[in-house]
């Protein structure tokens, strides 16, 4: 079942046992359209777009997760099939698609998606809800401070 926290956000079809979208992130589907696909072993994606308040932080390192947990409130968290974490937040007007290599992770809010919980990663691992909480609301100023900190961390490790 698609968790209630993400049912209001745009969803897309994702290839079975893959991360590749079967449809464009702009070609949103309803929960009613996605659920039969998902129940037949298809994957699905959750979309952060310019027209909604969803921000997804994709952590691929413990260091990135620690910074997120230091700067941001507890929220809905999914373990990705690859072993990382997806942190879901609500933030009006944040237009950020930023990625860092050290610490490894990204902040996405503008026409981007993550594979949804319950889906299956190419490795065979399942995307699992780790923290079944309400999606936390975060101010744009808080996200800006986090991005500045991540930029500083990345610059400190570049030299």
C-alpha positions as CSV (number, residue, x, y, z in Angstrom):
1,X,0.0,0.0,0.0
2,X,1.2,3.5,-0.7
3,X,1.7,5.3,2.6
4,X,-0.8,8.0,3.5
5,X,1.9,10.6,3.9
6,X,2.7,10.6,0.2
7,X,-0.7,9.8,-1.4
8,X,-1.4,13.5,-2.0
9,X,1.7,14.1,-4.0
10,X,2.1,13.4,-7.8
11,X,3.1,9.8,-8.5
12,X,4.6,8.2,-11.6
13,X,5.0,4.7,-13.0
14,X,8.5,3.3,-12.6
15,X,9.8,0.2,-14.4
16,X,9.5,-3.1,-12.5
17,X,12.5,-3.7,-10.2
18,X,14.2,-0.6,-11.6
19,X,14.7,3.1,-10.8
20,X,13.9,4.3,-14.4
21,X,10.6,6.1,-14.9
22,X,8.2,4.5,-17.2
23,X,6.5,7.8,-17.6
24,X,7.9,11.4,-17.3
25,X,7.9,13.1,-13.9
26,X,5.6,15.7,-15.5
27,X,3.1,12.9,-16.4
28,X,1.6,12.6,-13.0
29,X,-0.8,9.8,-12.1
30,X,-3.3,9.5,-9.3
31,X,-3.1,7.0,-6.5
32,X,-6.1,5.2,-8.1
33,X,-4.0,4.8,-11.3
34,X,-0.8,3.8,-9.5
35,X,-2.1,1.2,-7.1
36,X,-3.1,-1.5,-9.6
37,X,0.3,-1.1,-11.3
38,X,2.1,-1.3,-7.9
39,X,0.0,-4.3,-6.8
40,X,1.0,-6.1,-10.0
41,X,4.7,-5.7,-8.9
42,X,5.4,-2.4,-10.6
43,X,7.5,0.3,-8.9
44,X,6.3,3.8,-8.5
45,X,7.9,7.2,-8.0
46,X,6.9,10.2,-5.7
47,X,7.4,13.6,-7.4
48,X,8.6,16.9,-6.0
49,X,7.5,19.5,-8.5
50,X,7.4,23.3,-8.8
51,X,3.7,23.2,-8.1
52,X,3.8,21.3,-4.8
53,X,5.6,21.8,-1.4
54,X,7.5,18.5,-1.4
55,X,11.2,18.5,-0.8
56,X,13.1,15.2,-0.7
57,X,16.6,14.9,0.7
58,X,18.3,11.8,-0.7
59,X,21.1,10.7,1.6
60,X,23.8,8.3,0.4
61,X,26.1,8.7,3.3
62,X,26.0,8.7,7.1
63,X,27.6,12.1,7.2
64,X,24.8,13.6,5.0
65,X,22.2,11.9,7.2
66,X,23.8,13.3,10.4
67,X,23.7,16.9,8.9
68,X,20.0,16.5,7.9
69,X,19.1,15.2,11.4
70,X,21.0,18.1,13.0
71,X,19.4,20.8,10.9
72,X,15.9,19.5,10.2
73,X,13.1,18.1,12.4
74,X,12.1,14.4,12.5
75,X,10.0,13.4,9.5
76,X,8.9,10.6,7.2
77,X,12.0,8.6,6.2
78,X,12.4,5.7,3.7
79,X,15.4,3.4,3.4
80,X,16.2,3.2,-0.3
81,X,16.8,-0.1,-2.0
82,X,20.4,0.9,-2.4
83,X,20.9,1.5,1.3
84,X,20.5,5.2,1.5
85,X,17.7,7.2,3.0
86,X,15.0,9.5,1.6
87,X,13.8,12.2,4.0
88,X,10.5,13.9,3.0
89,X,9.7,17.5,4.0
90,X,7.2,20.2,3.2
91,X,8.5,23.6,2.3
92,X,6.8,26.3,0.3
93,X,8.7,28.0,-2.5
94,X,12.0,26.1,-2.1
95,X,13.4,25.7,-5.6
96,X,16.5,23.6,-5.2
97,X,18.0,20.7,-7.0
98,X,21.4,20.5,-5.4
99,X,23.8,17.5,-5.1
100,X,27.0,17.1,-3.1
101,X,29.6,14.4,-3.4
102,X,31.1,14.8,0.1
103,X,29.1,14.3,2.1
104,X,27.1,12.4,-0.5
105,X,23.5,13.4,-1.0
106,X,21.1,15.8,-2.5
107,X,18.2,18.2,-1.8
108,X,15.5,18.1,-4.5
109,X,12.2,20.0,-5.0
110,X,12.0,20.9,-8.6
111,X,10.7,18.2,-11.1
112,X,12.5,15.3,-9.4
113,X,11.3,12.0,-8.1
114,X,12.4,9.1,-5.8
115,X,11.3,5.5,-6.0
116,X,8.5,5.0,-3.5
117,X,8.4,2.7,-0.5
118,X,7.4,-0.9,-1.2
119,X,9.1,-0.7,-4.6
120,X,12.0,-3.0,-5.4
121,X,15.5,-1.8,-6.2
122,X,17.5,-3.4,-9.1
123,X,19.6,-5.2,-6.3
124,X,16.4,-6.9,-5.2
125,X,16.2,-4.9,-1.9
126,X,12.9,-3.2,-1.1
127,X,12.4,0.5,-0.3
128,X,11.1,0.4,3.3
129,X,9.6,3.0,5.6
130,X,12.1,3.6,8.4
131,X,10.3,6.4,10.3
132,X,6.5,6.3,9.9
133,X,6.0,10.0,10.8
134,X,4.1,12.9,9.5
135,X,6.0,14.8,6.8
136,X,7.6,17.7,8.7
137,X,7.1,21.3,7.6
138,X,10.4,23.3,7.3
139,X,11.0,27.0,6.6
140,X,12.8,28.0,3.5
141,X,15.4,29.8,5.8
142,X,16.1,26.5,7.5
143,X,16.8,24.8,4.2
144,X,19.0,27.7,3.1
145,X,21.1,27.3,6.2
146,X,21.4,23.6,5.6
147,X,22.4,24.2,2.0
148,X,25.1,26.7,3.1
149,X,26.4,24.2,5.7
150,X,26.5,21.5,3.0
151,X,28.3,23.9,0.6
152,X,30.8,24.6,3.4
153,X,31.3,20.9,4.2
154,X,31.9,20.1,0.5
155,X,34.4,23.0,0.1
156,X,36.3,21.8,3.2
157,X,36.8,18.4,1.8
158,X,37.7,19.6,-1.8
159,X,41.2,20.8,-0.9
